[in-house]
Amino acid sequence: MQYSPDDLHFVFLDFKGGSTFNALEHLPHTVGNVCDLDLFHAIRALNAIEQELVRREALVSAERVSRFDQLVRPPARLVVVIDEFHALRDRLPDYMQRLNRLASLGRSLGMHLIVCTQYPMGQVHADMKANISLSICLRVTDQMQSNELIGIRDAALIPPSIPGAAYCNDGQHTTPFLCSAVRDVNRLVRNIGTAARFHACKRPDLLFSEPLTQHATQSDLSIPSNQSWHNVPFALADDGVLVYTAILDVSQQNIAIIGAYGSGKTNLLLHCARWLYDTGCANIRFTRKTEHGMVTDDGKPLPSHKRTIWIVDDANEALNPFSSAPEANELREALVNPNITVIAAVEKPISALLDRCPTRVAFPCGERSNDLMLGIPGAILDGFAADDYTLPGRGVLMQQAKACPIQCVEFQGF
């Protein structure tokens, strides 16, 4: 109520079912809200918090100041609230070091941690505890729990008939107080939202997004109005924190599409063909396999177009080094022609293609050794659930030594 969304942001992590922060999710200050019902989403939140900590460290270092509030344009303070902290520790123990780092470095970077737990003893790491300056203890049933938090046993003596009674320890003094009750949380949140709109406060960008959806269409893509014709938006990509629009640049080098039958290769090629046809800025060739052999549609070649985009579906036979078919020799020549971009789909990796394709889209099959041979990093395969392997269009984009999971858009016809 006291601070603008321009000055204060919240991230909520609830590890007791997801209902605690549902109302607060609608605050104009909220940039993220997750629960333990979706651990992948919770991991994204912890990754995003780590990235934000690193970003703020870089800002402070670049301007050679010691605190974030000494920056010329300091970012909003970020408060991370974790309910049922012991459950987070039990379910995601590998991520605890990140929270310890947030507790030790966050204060000077405008990032603050509120940790709530029913069982403080042994749950809060010593490194984190050393950087927590304020402890609040409501009624507990064990005097040792009270001593752990506030240094005295009095919180265990609070009668059950006084809900909201608590003790606060700031490191020097322990003070009793009674929490005020919010009668109508939803109404309070609506009023804060009204005040934010009255002051023309811009809604902050989310710190992290939900994981990739199981289905994507053209309308899900974010396409700028000044998009170049050779940048083909074709999928939603996930960097582990945010989902964004993936692009295939067809202006320079060849592109390989690798995956088993039914994985989504043809769908991707058709989508690219439609996008490029609609731009009218290149000569488009489309070759596909039929019962009568390979059939090529040359469209309407125009001499004014300097670049040709040759899309080849089911290119395994045409790329066979022992093939004597006319398409095979022509395709080999096109792969080394700087004025032609080849987008070829194959079921298995072929060295003659991969050597000429720095950009690749691979659809993993679930056999780890085979997927690794496609060039997919093991860390990305670790993040694939069992259902992802059977999901049409779920693949991995690899370009410029980077790789990320993607969900290709569904082809919607010419």
C-alpha positions as CSV (number, residue, x, y, z in Angstrom):
1,M,0.0,0.0,0.0
2,Q,2.9,2.3,0.7
3,Y,5.1,1.6,-2.4
4,S,4.5,1.9,-6.1
5,P,4.9,-1.1,-8.5
6,D,7.8,1.0,-10.0
7,D,9.7,0.7,-6.6
8,L,8.7,-2.8,-5.3
9,H,8.2,-6.2,-6.8
10,F,7.2,-9.6,-5.3
11,V,7.9,-13.2,-6.1
12,F,5.8,-15.8,-4.3
13,L,6.7,-19.4,-3.8
14,D,4.1,-21.6,-2.0
15,F,5.0,-25.1,-1.1
16,K,1.8,-26.2,0.6
17,G,-0.5,-26.6,-2.4
18,G,-0.7,-23.3,-4.1
19,S,-3.6,-21.4,-2.5
20,T,-1.7,-19.1,-0.1
21,F,-0.8,-16.4,-2.5
22,N,-3.6,-16.7,-5.1
23,A,-5.1,-13.3,-4.1
24,L,-1.7,-11.6,-4.0
25,E,-0.9,-12.9,-7.5
26,H,-3.1,-10.1,-8.8
27,L,-1.2,-7.3,-7.1
28,P,0.4,-4.9,-9.6
29,H,3.7,-5.5,-7.8
30,T,3.7,-9.3,-8.4
31,V,6.2,-10.5,-11.0
32,G,5.9,-14.3,-10.3
33,N,3.8,-16.8,-8.3
34,V,4.4,-20.5,-8.2
35,C,3.6,-23.5,-6.1
36,D,4.9,-27.0,-5.5
37,L,2.2,-28.6,-7.6
38,D,4.5,-27.8,-10.6
39,L,8.1,-28.3,-9.6
40,F,9.4,-27.4,-13.1
41,H,7.7,-24.0,-12.7
42,A,9.3,-23.6,-9.2
43,I,12.7,-24.4,-10.7
44,R,12.2,-21.7,-13.3
45,A,11.5,-19.2,-10.5
46,L,14.7,-20.1,-8.7
47,N,16.7,-19.8,-11.9
48,A,15.1,-16.4,-12.6
49,I,15.9,-15.2,-9.1
50,E,19.6,-16.3,-9.6
51,Q,19.7,-14.5,-13.0
52,E,18.3,-11.3,-11.5
53,L,20.9,-11.4,-8.7
54,V,23.7,-11.7,-11.3
55,R,22.1,-8.9,-13.4
56,R,22.0,-6.5,-10.5
57,E,25.6,-7.4,-9.6
58,A,26.6,-6.5,-13.1
59,L,24.8,-3.2,-12.9
60,V,26.5,-2.3,-9.6
61,S,29.9,-3.3,-11.0
62,A,29.4,-1.4,-14.2
63,E,28.7,1.9,-12.4
64,R,31.3,1.2,-9.7
65,V,29.1,1.7,-6.7
66,S,28.6,-0.4,-3.6
67,R,24.8,-0.6,-3.4
68,F,22.0,-0.8,-5.8
69,D,20.3,2.4,-4.5
70,Q,23.4,4.3,-5.6
71,L,22.7,3.5,-9.2
72,V,21.6,6.3,-11.5
73,R,18.4,4.3,-12.3
74,P,18.1,1.6,-9.6
75,P,15.7,-1.3,-10.3
76,A,12.7,-1.9,-8.1
77,R,13.3,-3.8,-4.8
78,L,12.4,-7.4,-5.2
79,V,11.0,-9.4,-2.2
80,V,11.0,-13.2,-2.5
81,V,8.4,-14.8,-0.2
82,I,8.7,-18.6,0.4
83,D,5.9,-20.4,2.4
84,E,6.7,-23.8,3.9
85,F,10.4,-23.4,3.4
86,H,11.1,-26.9,4.8
87,A,9.1,-28.4,1.9
88,L,11.2,-26.5,-0.6
89,R,14.4,-27.7,1.1
90,D,13.2,-31.3,1.0
91,R,12.0,-31.3,-2.6
92,L,14.6,-29.1,-4.3
93,P,17.8,-29.5,-2.1
94,D,20.1,-28.8,-5.0
95,Y,18.8,-25.2,-5.3
96,M,19.3,-24.2,-1.7
97,Q,22.7,-22.7,-2.4
98,R,21.1,-20.2,-4.6
99,L,18.8,-19.0,-1.8
100,N,21.8,-18.9,0.6
101,R,23.5,-16.6,-1.9
102,L,20.4,-14.5,-2.2
103,A,20.3,-14.1,1.6
104,S,24.0,-13.1,1.8
105,L,24.2,-10.8,-1.2
106,G,20.7,-9.7,-1.9
107,R,20.3,-6.9,0.6
108,S,22.9,-4.7,-1.1
109,L,21.3,-5.4,-4.4
110,G,17.7,-4.6,-3.4
111,M,16.7,-8.3,-3.1
112,H,15.1,-9.5,0.1
113,L,14.0,-12.9,1.4
114,I,11.0,-13.7,3.6
115,V,11.1,-17.4,4.7
116,C,8.1,-19.0,6.4
117,T,8.2,-22.4,8.0
118,Q,6.5,-24.5,10.7
119,Y,9.8,-26.2,11.7
120,P,12.7,-23.7,11.9
121,M,15.1,-26.1,13.7
122,G,17.6,-27.5,11.3
123,Q,15.8,-26.2,8.3
124,V,17.4,-22.8,7.8
125,H,21.1,-23.2,6.8
126,A,23.7,-21.5,9.1
127,D,24.9,-19.3,6.2
128,M,21.3,-18.1,5.6
129,K,20.6,-17.7,9.2
130,A,23.6,-15.5,9.6
131,N,22.2,-13.1,7.1
132,I,18.6,-13.0,8.4
133,S,18.3,-9.9,10.6
134,L,14.7,-10.2,11.6
135,S,12.8,-13.1,13.1
136,I,9.1,-13.3,13.9
137,C,7.7,-16.2,15.9
138,L,4.0,-16.8,16.3
139,R,2.7,-19.5,18.7
140,V,4.6,-22.7,18.6
141,T,4.2,-25.9,20.7
142,D,7.9,-26.5,21.3
143,Q,10.0,-24.2,23.5
144,M,13.1,-25.2,21.5
145,Q,11.5,-23.9,18.3
146,S,10.9,-20.6,20.1
147,N,14.5,-20.5,21.3
148,E,15.7,-21.2,17.8
149,L,14.0,-18.2,16.3
150,I,13.9,-15.5,19.0
151,G,16.3,-16.7,21.7
152,I,13.6,-17.1,24.4
153,R,10.9,-19.6,25.0
154,D,8.0,-17.2,25.3
155,A,6.4,-17.9,21.9
156,A,5.6,-21.4,23.2
157,L,3.6,-19.9,26.0
158,I,1.2,-17.9,23.8
159,P,-2.3,-19.3,24.4
160,P,-4.2,-20.7,21.5
161,S,-7.0,-18.3,22.1
162,I,-4.9,-15.4,20.8
163,P,-4.3,-16.0,17.1
164,G,-1.9,-13.5,15.6
165,A,0.1,-13.0,18.8
166,A,3.8,-13.1,18.1
167,Y,7.3,-12.0,19.1
168,C,9.7,-10.1,16.9
169,N,13.5,-10.3,17.4
170,D,15.7,-7.8,15.5
171,G,19.0,-9.0,16.9
172,Q,19.0,-6.7,19.9
173,H,15.5,-6.7,21.3
174,T,12.5,-9.1,21.4
175,T,9.2,-7.4,21.3
176,P,5.7,-8.9,21.6
177,F,3.0,-7.7,19.2
178,L,-0.4,-8.7,17.7
179,C,-0.8,-9.1,14.0
180,S,-3.6,-7.1,12.3
181,A,-6.1,-9.2,10.4
182,V,-7.0,-8.4,6.8
183,R,-10.7,-8.9,6.5
184,D,-11.0,-8.9,2.8
185,V,-7.8,-9.6,0.9
186,N,-9.4,-9.5,-2.6
187,R,-10.9,-6.1,-1.9
188,L,-7.5,-4.8,-0.7
189,V,-5.8,-6.1,-3.8
190,R,-8.4,-4.5,-6.1
191,N,-8.0,-1.1,-4.3
192,I,-4.2,-1.3,-4.7
193,G,-4.7,-2.1,-8.4
194,T,-7.0,0.9,-8.8
195,A,-4.5,3.2,-7.1
196,A,-1.7,1.9,-9.4
197,R,-3.9,2.6,-12.5
198,F,-4.7,6.1,-11.2
199,H,-1.0,6.8,-10.9
200,A,-0.4,5.4,-14.4
201,C,2.0,2.7,-13.0
202,K,3.2,0.4,-15.7
203,R,2.7,-3.3,-15.0
204,P,6.2,-4.8,-14.6
205,D,7.3,-7.6,-16.8
206,L,7.2,-11.1,-15.3
207,L,10.5,-12.3,-13.9
208,F,9.8,-15.8,-15.4
209,S,7.1,-17.5,-17.5
210,E,5.4,-20.8,-17.4
211,P,7.1,-23.7,-19.2
212,L,6.4,-24.5,-22.8
213,T,2.8,-25.3,-23.8
214,Q,1.9,-28.6,-25.4
215,H,0.5,-26.8,-28.4
216,A,1.5,-23.6,-30.2
217,T,-0.1,-21.7,-33.1
218,Q,0.9,-18.6,-35.1
219,S,-1.0,-16.4,-32.8
220,D,1.2,-17.5,-29.9
221,L,4.3,-16.0,-31.5
222,S,5.5,-12.5,-30.8
223,I,6.4,-11.0,-34.2
224,P,7.7,-7.4,-34.4
225,S,6.2,-5.2,-37.2
226,N,9.7,-4.6,-38.7
227,Q,10.5,-8.3,-38.9
228,S,13.0,-9.1,-41.7
229,W,11.7,-11.5,-44.4
230,H,14.5,-13.9,-43.9
231,N,13.8,-14.3,-40.1
232,V,11.2,-17.0,-40.0
233,P,9.3,-17.2,-36.6
234,F,8.5,-20.9,-36.2
235,A,8.3,-22.0,-32.6
236,L,8.2,-21.0,-28.9
237,A,11.6,-21.5,-27.3
238,D,12.4,-21.9,-23.6
239,D,15.7,-20.7,-22.0
240,G,14.8,-22.1,-18.6
241,V,13.3,-18.9,-17.4
242,L,11.3,-17.2,-20.1
243,V,9.5,-18.5,-23.2
244,Y,10.1,-16.4,-26.4
245,T,9.7,-16.7,-30.2
246,A,12.3,-18.8,-31.9
247,I,13.6,-17.6,-35.3
248,L,15.2,-19.4,-38.3
249,D,17.5,-17.1,-40.3
250,V,17.4,-18.4,-43.9
251,S,19.5,-15.6,-45.4
252,Q,22.9,-17.2,-45.0
253,Q,23.5,-20.8,-44.1
254,N,21.7,-24.2,-44.5
255,I,19.3,-25.7,-41.9
256,A,18.9,-29.3,-40.9
257,I,15.7,-30.8,-39.5
258,I,16.2,-34.2,-37.9
259,G,13.6,-36.5,-36.4
260,A,11.7,-39.7,-36.7
261,Y,8.5,-40.1,-38.7
262,G,5.6,-38.2,-37.0
263,S,7.8,-36.0,-34.9
264,G,6.8,-32.8,-36.8
265,K,9.4,-32.3,-39.5
266,T,7.0,-31.9,-42.4
267,N,4.8,-29.6,-40.3
268,L,7.8,-27.3,-39.7
269,L,8.9,-27.3,-43.4
270,L,5.3,-26.4,-44.5
271,H,5.2,-23.6,-42.0
272,C,8.5,-22.2,-43.2
273,A,7.4,-22.5,-46.9
274,R,4.2,-20.6,-46.2
275,W,6.0,-17.8,-44.4
276,L,8.5,-17.4,-47.1
277,Y,5.9,-17.6,-49.9
278,D,3.9,-14.9,-48.2
279,T,7.0,-12.6,-48.0
280,G,7.6,-12.8,-51.8
281,C,11.2,-12.0,-51.2
282,A,13.0,-15.2,-52.4
283,N,12.7,-18.0,-54.9
284,I,11.1,-21.0,-53.1
285,R,11.6,-24.6,-54.1
286,F,9.8,-27.4,-52.3
287,T,10.8,-31.0,-52.9
288,R,8.9,-33.9,-51.3
289,K,8.9,-37.7,-51.6
290,T,6.0,-39.4,-53.4
291,E,5.3,-42.9,-54.6
292,H,6.7,-41.9,-57.9
293,G,9.9,-40.5,-56.5
294,M,11.0,-37.0,-55.5
295,V,8.8,-34.2,-56.8
296,T,9.9,-30.6,-56.9
297,D,7.7,-27.5,-57.1
298,D,9.7,-24.5,-58.2
299,G,7.0,-22.0,-57.6
300,K,7.5,-18.9,-59.7
301,P,11.2,-18.1,-59.9
302,L,11.9,-14.4,-60.3
303,P,15.4,-13.2,-61.4
304,S,15.0,-10.2,-59.1
305,H,15.4,-12.5,-56.1
306,K,19.1,-13.2,-55.4
307,R,18.5,-16.0,-52.9
308,T,16.8,-19.3,-53.4
309,I,15.3,-21.3,-50.5
310,W,15.2,-25.0,-51.3
311,I,13.1,-27.0,-48.8
312,V,13.6,-30.7,-49.1
313,D,11.4,-33.2,-47.1
314,D,12.5,-36.8,-46.6
315,A,16.0,-36.0,-47.9
316,N,17.7,-39.2,-46.7
317,E,17.8,-40.8,-50.2
318,A,18.8,-37.6,-51.9
319,L,21.7,-37.2,-49.5
320,N,23.0,-40.8,-49.9
321,P,26.6,-40.4,-51.2
322,F,26.0,-43.4,-53.5
323,S,22.8,-42.1,-55.0
324,S,22.8,-41.4,-58.7
325,A,19.4,-39.7,-58.8
326,P,19.4,-36.2,-60.4
327,E,18.1,-34.6,-57.2
328,A,21.1,-36.1,-55.3
329,N,23.8,-34.4,-57.3
330,E,21.8,-31.1,-57.5
331,L,21.3,-31.1,-53.7
332,R,25.0,-31.7,-53.1
333,E,25.8,-28.7,-55.3
334,A,23.1,-26.5,-53.6
335,L,24.6,-27.2,-50.1
336,V,27.8,-25.5,-51.1
337,N,26.2,-22.7,-53.2
338,P,26.3,-19.4,-51.2
339,N,23.2,-18.1,-53.0
340,I,21.0,-21.1,-52.0
341,T,19.7,-21.9,-48.5
342,V,18.8,-25.6,-48.1
343,I,16.3,-26.6,-45.4
344,A,16.4,-30.4,-45.4
345,A,14.5,-32.9,-43.2
346,V,16.0,-36.3,-42.5
347,E,15.2,-39.1,-40.1
348,K,18.7,-39.8,-39.1
349,P,21.8,-37.5,-38.9
350,I,23.8,-37.6,-42.2
351,S,27.3,-36.1,-42.1
352,A,27.0,-34.7,-45.7
353,L,24.1,-32.5,-44.4
354,L,25.3,-31.7,-40.9
355,D,28.7,-30.6,-42.0
356,R,27.0,-27.8,-44.0
357,C,24.2,-26.9,-41.4
358,P,25.3,-24.9,-38.4
359,T,21.6,-24.4,-37.5
360,R,19.7,-27.6,-36.6
361,V,16.3,-28.5,-35.3
362,A,16.3,-32.0,-33.7
363,F,13.3,-33.9,-32.4
364,P,14.5,-36.3,-29.7
365,C,13.2,-39.9,-29.7
366,G,13.8,-40.8,-26.0
367,E,16.7,-43.1,-26.7
368,R,19.4,-41.1,-24.9
369,S,22.4,-42.3,-26.9
370,N,20.7,-41.5,-30.2
371,D,19.5,-38.1,-29.0
372,L,23.1,-37.2,-27.9
373,M,24.3,-38.2,-31.3
374,L,22.0,-35.6,-32.7
375,G,24.0,-33.0,-30.8
376,I,21.3,-32.4,-28.1
377,P,23.1,-31.5,-24.8
378,G,22.5,-33.9,-21.9
379,A,21.3,-31.1,-19.6
380,I,18.4,-30.4,-22.0
381,L,17.4,-34.0,-22.3
382,D,17.3,-34.2,-18.5
383,G,14.6,-31.5,-18.6
384,F,12.4,-33.5,-21.0
385,A,9.5,-35.3,-19.3
386,A,8.3,-38.7,-20.7
387,D,5.3,-37.0,-22.4
388,D,7.6,-34.5,-24.2
389,Y,9.1,-37.3,-26.4
390,T,5.7,-38.2,-27.8
391,L,4.6,-34.6,-28.3
392,P,4.6,-33.6,-32.0
393,G,6.7,-30.5,-32.6
394,R,8.6,-30.7,-29.3
395,G,12.2,-30.4,-30.2
396,V,15.5,-28.6,-29.7
397,L,16.9,-25.7,-31.6
398,M,20.7,-25.7,-31.9
399,Q,22.5,-22.7,-33.4
400,Q,25.7,-20.7,-32.7
401,A,26.8,-23.2,-29.9
402,K,23.5,-22.6,-28.1
403,A,20.6,-25.1,-27.6
404,C,17.1,-24.7,-26.2
405,P,13.9,-26.7,-26.1
406,I,11.2,-25.5,-28.5
407,Q,7.5,-26.2,-29.4
408,C,6.9,-25.7,-33.1
409,V,3.8,-24.0,-34.3
410,E,1.1,-26.0,-36.0
411,F,1.0,-25.4,-39.8
412,Q,-2.4,-23.8,-40.6
413,G,-2.5,-24.2,-44.4
414,F,-1.6,-22.0,-47.4
